[in-house]
């Protein structure tokens, strides 16, 4: 009997202590950001914000993850824009020093899309990520949209992770020189993980890298109304498995620097397993060819590159910087140094299968779609 009374006393004491402890240490939210699924916008200034796949989030304005804060988006989450919102005011941006974790899964991606009943390219901005890695336009540049600082000297800078993201109907425009892309990487470092992105119906470029050192894999870009894939400003990295279809201007535009075509660090892009398919619709004319070797070009190497529907292989910058890169054999295509006089697709593309299935969409892209 004494043992029973003692046990009850101990349990009561534990309960009292537990309650007292909770009173002394109340649960504190992990971020001061007020998450409202029906009004998803504002600045995440601190801590961690985690979305729920059971909710559909309505993007009503700019959502900016500020330096030091983190945003987590689990598989199956959908973010839609306000159908009545201004197209240029709705975008998601990650500041230098902040992180985003997009954790989709095969056949269960994170989806960012237009909320309009009739969806179209340029319905909203897109996703912008800024990092602290080198660019050849100078540190502390301002992103083309969002006015966010980017660039630095940390090659291994970490802005988080993107895996299995479908992003649609992006690319709204302020002007002819100030436009959103589907996904824009500004000075993003190699510590960032980027894989399995499907960019669909972008009013400007599908995916663009402004400098930085981030590597990427499994990028599908379908129906872009400027260039499909773009890299510039000293981008240095490897992009593996790229499927491009529906090309308005260039399948891939690769540049060094628009103001100084021999600026350093020089663009040094390696692309492996690439399919570039013009598309059957008459509006996709590939006016700047499969590759637009632009603004000095930098160093570009393509391995297992497949091209369909485009006769002239490259549009060439005629400046001295680009000429020097070509003469030095730094524009390599399927093991062959590009030669200006031989500028037909048939001179460089033989039996390659590109991203996996030649002109057809590869299996890995279907998992994101």
Backbone torsions as a table, in degrees:
resi	resn	phi	psi	omega
1	UNK	NA	-41.8	179.1
2	UNK	-61.8	-39.4	-179.4
3	UNK	-64.2	-38.7	-179.8
4	UNK	-65.0	-45.6	178.5
5	UNK	-61.0	-41.6	179.8
6	UNK	-63.9	-41.6	179.7
7	UNK	-62.3	-42.7	179.2
8	UNK	-62.8	-39.8	179.7
9	UNK	-64.1	-42.1	-179.6
10	UNK	-63.9	-44.6	179.8
11	UNK	-61.6	-43.7	179.1
12	UNK	-61.6	-39.2	178.6
13	UNK	-64.0	-40.6	179.7
14	UNK	-64.6	-41.3	178.8
15	UNK	-62.5	-43.7	-179.7
16	UNK	-63.5	-43.7	-179.3
17	UNK	-63.9	-40.8	-179.8
18	UNK	-62.5	-45.3	179.8
19	UNK	-63.6	-42.0	179.8
20	UNK	-63.2	-39.6	-178.6
21	UNK	-64.2	-40.6	179.6
22	UNK	-65.3	-36.8	178.6
23	UNK	-65.8	-37.2	-178.1
24	UNK	-77.2	-26.6	-176.3
25	UNK	-129.6	72.9	-178.8
26	UNK	-62.8	152.5	178.1
27	UNK	-66.9	128.5	-178.5
28	UNK	-107.7	129.9	177.2
29	UNK	-55.9	147.4	-177.2
30	UNK	-74.3	-12.8	177.6
31	UNK	-150.4	151.2	176.5
32	UNK	-80.2	-6.7	-179.6
33	UNK	-66.3	132.0	178.3
34	UNK	-93.1	108.0	-175.3
35	UNK	-84.8	118.5	178.9
36	UNK	-128.6	111.3	-175.5
37	UNK	-61.8	-29.3	-178.0
38	UNK	-87.8	-8.0	179.2
39	UNK	-144.1	68.3	-171.6
40	UNK	-88.4	97.2	-179.3
41	UNK	-168.7	169.1	178.0
42	UNK	115.0	-173.2	-178.4
43	UNK	-104.4	123.7	170.3
44	UNK	-88.7	102.4	-168.9
45	UNK	-93.7	-16.7	-175.3
46	UNK	-158.4	162.5	171.3
47	UNK	65.8	-156.0	-177.4
48	UNK	-118.9	136.2	173.6
49	UNK	-120.5	127.0	-179.1
50	UNK	-119.1	125.7	178.1
51	UNK	-84.0	170.5	-179.9
52	UNK	-121.3	133.7	178.9
53	UNK	-67.1	-15.3	-180.0
54	UNK	-81.4	-7.8	-179.4
55	UNK	-108.4	151.3	165.8
56	UNK	-106.7	122.0	-174.9
57	UNK	-95.8	130.0	-178.8
58	UNK	-100.2	110.1	-179.4
59	UNK	-78.6	113.3	-175.1
60	UNK	-106.3	-7.8	-179.3
61	UNK	-170.8	-167.9	179.1
62	UNK	-65.8	134.8	170.2
63	UNK	-113.3	117.5	-175.1
64	UNK	-121.8	121.8	174.2
65	UNK	-87.9	112.7	-173.7
66	UNK	-82.5	160.8	-178.3
67	UNK	-52.6	129.5	-179.5
68	UNK	95.1	-15.6	-179.6
69	UNK	-97.1	165.0	-178.8
70	UNK	-138.5	141.1	177.3
71	UNK	-121.2	126.9	-179.7
72	UNK	-112.1	127.8	-179.9
73	UNK	-125.8	109.6	-175.4
74	UNK	-79.7	166.5	179.1
75	UNK	-55.5	140.6	176.5
76	UNK	86.3	-1.9	179.8
77	UNK	-76.0	138.8	176.6
78	UNK	-118.2	131.0	173.8
79	UNK	-118.8	121.7	178.8
80	UNK	-118.4	149.5	177.9
81	UNK	-82.1	155.5	173.4
82	UNK	-63.9	122.9	-177.3
83	UNK	-62.5	-18.6	-179.0
84	UNK	-105.8	4.2	-177.3
85	UNK	-79.4	157.3	175.9
86	UNK	-70.8	129.9	-171.6
87	UNK	-60.0	-37.0	-177.2
88	UNK	-80.4	-10.0	-178.5
89	UNK	-96.4	-4.5	-177.2
90	UNK	-110.5	108.9	179.1
91	UNK	-160.3	165.4	176.9
92	UNK	-119.1	128.4	-176.3
93	UNK	-132.0	146.0	179.5
94	UNK	-122.7	115.6	-178.5
95	UNK	-69.1	159.9	169.4
96	UNK	-59.2	127.8	-177.1
97	UNK	94.7	-8.7	175.1
98	UNK	-100.5	172.5	179.9
99	UNK	-140.3	146.6	173.4
100	UNK	-126.8	139.3	178.5
101	UNK	-124.0	101.7	177.1
102	UNK	-99.8	106.0	-169.6
103	UNK	-113.5	60.9	173.4
104	UNK	-72.4	175.4	178.5
105	UNK	-133.9	162.6	176.5
106	UNK	-55.6	128.7	-178.6
107	UNK	64.2	13.0	175.3
108	UNK	-149.8	62.3	-174.3
109	UNK	-77.4	167.6	162.8
110	UNK	-77.9	136.7	-177.9
111	UNK	-119.4	128.1	172.0
112	UNK	-119.6	120.9	-169.1
113	UNK	-150.4	173.5	176.0
114	UNK	-77.5	143.4	177.5
115	UNK	-95.8	4.5	-178.6
116	UNK	-73.6	150.9	178.9
117	UNK	-63.7	-40.4	173.6
118	UNK	-111.1	106.0	-173.6
119	UNK	-84.3	147.2	-179.0
120	UNK	-153.5	159.6	174.6
121	UNK	-55.9	149.2	177.8
122	UNK	71.9	17.7	177.3
123	UNK	-67.5	-25.7	179.8
124	UNK	-153.9	-178.5	-176.1
125	UNK	-73.6	-84.7	-177.2
126	UNK	150.6	-157.5	-177.4
127	UNK	-111.8	129.5	-179.2
128	UNK	-121.7	129.5	177.4
129	UNK	-127.7	128.0	-178.6
130	UNK	-115.5	138.3	-178.8
131	UNK	-132.9	-171.7	-172.1
132	UNK	-114.1	19.8	-179.0
133	UNK	-87.6	164.6	-175.5
134	UNK	-65.0	144.6	168.9
135	UNK	-135.7	157.8	-178.1
136	UNK	-97.1	13.3	174.9
137	UNK	-101.8	3.8	-180.0
138	UNK	100.7	144.7	178.5
139	UNK	-69.4	159.1	178.9
140	UNK	62.1	37.8	170.9
141	UNK	-74.1	165.0	175.7
142	UNK	-103.9	131.6	178.8
143	UNK	-60.6	147.9	-176.9
144	UNK	-54.3	-36.0	175.0
145	UNK	-130.8	146.4	-179.9
146	UNK	92.7	-17.6	179.0
147	UNK	52.4	48.7	-179.7
148	UNK	-105.5	139.1	178.4
149	UNK	-72.2	145.6	177.5
150	UNK	-154.4	164.3	178.0
151	UNK	94.0	148.4	179.5
152	UNK	179.2	-147.1	-177.1
153	UNK	-126.3	16.9	-178.3
154	UNK	-101.3	94.0	-176.8
155	UNK	-62.2	-30.0	-176.6
156	UNK	-100.4	21.3	179.1
157	UNK	-53.7	143.5	-173.6
158	UNK	-118.6	113.8	176.8
159	UNK	-103.7	8.3	177.0
160	UNK	115.0	-135.3	-171.3
161	UNK	-155.2	138.3	169.8
162	UNK	-127.0	124.4	177.1
163	UNK	-146.8	123.5	-178.7
164	UNK	60.0	74.9	176.4
165	UNK	-122.7	128.2	168.4
166	UNK	-107.9	122.0	-176.9
167	UNK	-127.4	128.0	-166.4
168	UNK	-132.6	151.4	168.2
169	UNK	59.0	39.9	-178.2
170	UNK	-94.4	-170.6	170.6
171	UNK	90.7	32.0	176.3
172	UNK	-64.5	158.7	-170.3
173	UNK	-127.1	134.4	166.7
174	UNK	-84.2	-40.9	-179.0
175	UNK	-159.2	-177.3	-179.7
176	UNK	-66.9	-20.1	-178.7
177	UNK	-113.7	2.3	-178.9
178	UNK	-134.0	96.4	-171.2
179	UNK	-139.7	148.0	171.8
180	UNK	-81.6	153.2	168.5
181	UNK	-108.2	-178.1	172.0
182	UNK	-63.7	-63.2	173.2
183	UNK	-128.4	129.9	179.1
184	UNK	-117.7	126.1	177.4
185	UNK	-109.9	112.7	-179.6
186	UNK	-106.4	107.1	176.6
187	UNK	58.6	37.7	-177.2
188	UNK	-85.1	137.2	-173.6
189	UNK	-90.9	168.7	-174.5
190	UNK	-71.9	-11.1	174.6
191	UNK	-73.1	-11.5	178.6
192	UNK	-84.4	136.2	179.3
193	UNK	-99.3	125.4	-178.3
194	UNK	-131.9	117.0	178.8
195	UNK	-157.3	152.0	172.5
196	UNK	58.3	68.2	175.6
197	UNK	-117.4	132.4	174.7
198	UNK	-116.9	108.8	179.0
199	UNK	-102.2	119.0	-172.2
200	UNK	-124.8	131.6	174.9
201	UNK	55.3	64.2	175.1
202	UNK	-96.8	133.1	178.6
203	UNK	-70.1	-17.3	174.3
204	UNK	-124.7	-138.2	179.3
205	UNK	-70.4	151.1	176.6
206	UNK	-71.2	-56.5	179.1
207	UNK	-138.7	134.7	-179.5
208	UNK	-136.4	140.3	176.7
209	UNK	-113.8	115.9	175.3
210	UNK	-98.6	95.4	-176.0
211	UNK	62.0	-160.4	179.2
212	UNK	86.8	176.8	-174.0
213	UNK	-130.6	13.3	-176.0
214	UNK	-70.0	140.7	172.5
215	UNK	-96.3	159.4	-178.6
216	UNK	-149.0	153.8	177.1
217	UNK	-144.2	152.7	176.9
218	UNK	57.7	70.2	177.1
219	UNK	-112.5	119.2	175.1
220	UNK	-111.2	126.8	-178.1
221	UNK	-128.5	112.5	-174.7
222	UNK	-123.2	123.3	176.3
223	UNK	64.2	74.9	173.1
224	UNK	-108.4	138.2	-172.3
225	UNK	-100.4	16.6	163.1
226	UNK	-134.3	-122.1	173.2
227	UNK	-87.2	155.1	-179.8
228	UNK	-81.8	-60.2	176.4
229	UNK	-117.3	134.6	-176.2
230	UNK	-136.1	136.6	170.5
231	UNK	-139.1	147.6	-172.7
232	UNK	-162.7	178.9	168.1
233	UNK	60.5	36.6	177.1
234	UNK	84.4	22.8	176.3
235	UNK	-58.3	133.0	179.4
236	UNK	-135.0	107.8	-178.7
237	UNK	-177.8	179.4	-180.0
238	UNK	-117.7	130.2	178.1
239	UNK	-118.6	119.6	-173.0
240	UNK	-118.1	131.6	178.8
241	UNK	69.8	93.9	-179.5
242	UNK	-131.2	125.2	175.2
243	UNK	-116.6	121.3	-177.6
244	UNK	-123.9	130.3	177.7
245	UNK	-148.4	143.0	-178.0
246	UNK	80.6	78.2	-169.3
247	UNK	-110.7	121.1	177.7
248	UNK	-85.8	-51.7	179.9
249	UNK	-110.5	-94.7	179.2
250	UNK	-106.5	144.8	170.2
251	UNK	-61.6	-50.0	175.9
252	UNK	-133.0	127.6	172.3
253	UNK	-108.4	118.8	-179.9
254	UNK	-119.1	122.4	-175.7
255	UNK	-128.1	163.5	171.4
256	UNK	-103.3	-63.8	-178.6
257	UNK	-161.4	128.3	-176.4
258	UNK	-71.0	-22.4	-179.5
259	UNK	-100.5	-24.4	-178.5
260	UNK	-147.2	99.7	-169.1
261	UNK	-71.4	-5.4	175.0
262	UNK	-117.3	21.4	179.3
263	UNK	-60.2	150.4	177.1
264	UNK	-119.6	154.7	-2.9
265	UNK	-64.1	137.0	-175.0
266	UNK	-78.9	143.9	174.8
267	UNK	-51.6	130.7	179.5
268	UNK	-141.8	85.6	-173.0
269	UNK	-107.1	132.3	175.9
270	UNK	-117.0	122.0	-179.1
271	UNK	-120.3	127.8	-173.0
272	UNK	-126.3	130.8	178.0
273	UNK	64.9	80.1	-173.0
274	UNK	-129.5	130.8	171.1
275	UNK	-113.7	126.9	177.1
276	UNK	-120.5	112.2	-172.9
277	UNK	-123.6	119.0	-174.0
278	UNK	-57.9	-42.3	-176.6
279	UNK	102.1	151.5	-174.0
280	UNK	-86.0	-26.3	-178.2
281	UNK	-62.9	138.6	-176.8
282	UNK	-62.1	-22.0	-178.5
283	UNK	-76.2	-13.4	178.4
284	UNK	-97.5	102.0	-171.5
285	UNK	-108.8	-9.4	-178.1
286	UNK	48.1	55.1	-173.6
287	UNK	-66.0	-19.7	178.4
288	UNK	-114.2	25.1	168.6
289	UNK	71.9	-172.8	180.0
290	UNK	-67.3	-45.3	179.3
291	UNK	-124.7	129.6	170.5
292	UNK	-104.2	103.6	-179.3
293	UNK	-87.2	98.7	-160.6
294	UNK	-123.2	151.9	170.4
295	UNK	47.9	53.4	-179.6
296	UNK	90.6	-23.9	175.0
297	UNK	72.5	-45.9	-173.3
298	UNK	72.8	-157.4	179.0
299	UNK	-100.2	125.8	-178.2
300	UNK	-134.9	129.1	179.7
301	UNK	-128.6	124.9	-179.8
302	UNK	-116.7	127.5	179.9
303	UNK	-124.7	131.0	-176.0
304	UNK	57.0	58.1	178.6
305	UNK	-99.4	125.8	177.5
306	UNK	-113.4	135.2	178.5
307	UNK	-130.5	136.8	-179.7
308	UNK	-134.3	131.2	172.3
309	UNK	86.6	4.0	-178.5
310	UNK	-124.5	118.6	-175.4
311	UNK	-81.7	-51.9	177.2
312	UNK	-78.9	128.1	-170.6
313	UNK	-74.2	-48.9	-171.6
314	UNK	-134.7	144.9	164.6
315	UNK	-93.4	129.8	-169.6
316	UNK	-116.1	129.1	167.7
317	UNK	-64.8	129.6	-177.1
318	UNK	-93.6	5.7	178.9
319	UNK	-69.9	166.4	-175.2
320	UNK	-66.1	-32.3	180.0
321	UNK	-64.4	-48.4	179.0
322	UNK	-65.7	-41.0	178.7
323	UNK	-59.6	-41.8	179.5
324	UNK	-64.2	-39.2	180.0
325	UNK	-65.3	-42.5	-179.6
326	UNK	-66.2	-44.7	-179.7
327	UNK	-64.3	-28.6	179.0
328	UNK	-82.4	0.0	-179.7
329	UNK	73.8	29.4	-176.9
330	UNK	-99.6	8.3	170.4
331	UNK	-116.4	94.8	-172.6
332	UNK	-108.6	133.1	-178.7
333	UNK	-131.3	114.2	178.4
334	UNK	50.4	44.5	176.5
335	UNK	81.7	3.2	-178.6
336	UNK	-116.2	133.0	174.5
337	UNK	-73.4	125.0	-178.5
338	UNK	-60.5	137.7	177.5
339	UNK	-122.9	128.7	-173.8
340	UNK	-54.4	-39.3	-176.8
341	UNK	-68.9	-23.7	-179.8
342	UNK	-107.2	80.5	-172.1
343	UNK	-114.0	41.0	174.8
344	UNK	-110.0	145.5	179.4
345	UNK	-55.3	-38.7	-177.3
346	UNK	-63.9	-18.5	179.3
347	UNK	-76.0	-16.9	-173.0
348	UNK	-126.9	-16.5	-175.5
349	UNK	-118.5	119.3	-178.2
350	UNK	-115.1	-97.8	-173.8
351	UNK	-109.3	21.8	-178.4
352	UNK	-66.4	153.0	177.1
353	UNK	-108.0	5.2	172.3
354	UNK	60.0	-126.8	-174.9
355	UNK	-73.1	-4.2	177.1
356	UNK	144.2	-41.2	-177.0
357	UNK	-127.5	31.0	-179.0
358	UNK	61.9	-121.8	-178.5
359	UNK	-77.8	-15.1	-178.8
360	UNK	-87.9	151.8	-179.0
361	UNK	-63.7	131.7	-179.1
362	UNK	-73.7	161.7	-177.1
363	UNK	-59.2	-40.5	-176.6
364	UNK	-64.3	-31.5	178.6
365	UNK	-70.2	-36.2	177.4
366	UNK	-61.1	-29.7	179.5
367	UNK	-69.9	-23.4	178.7
368	UNK	-90.2	-35.8	-176.7
369	UNK	-64.9	NA	NA
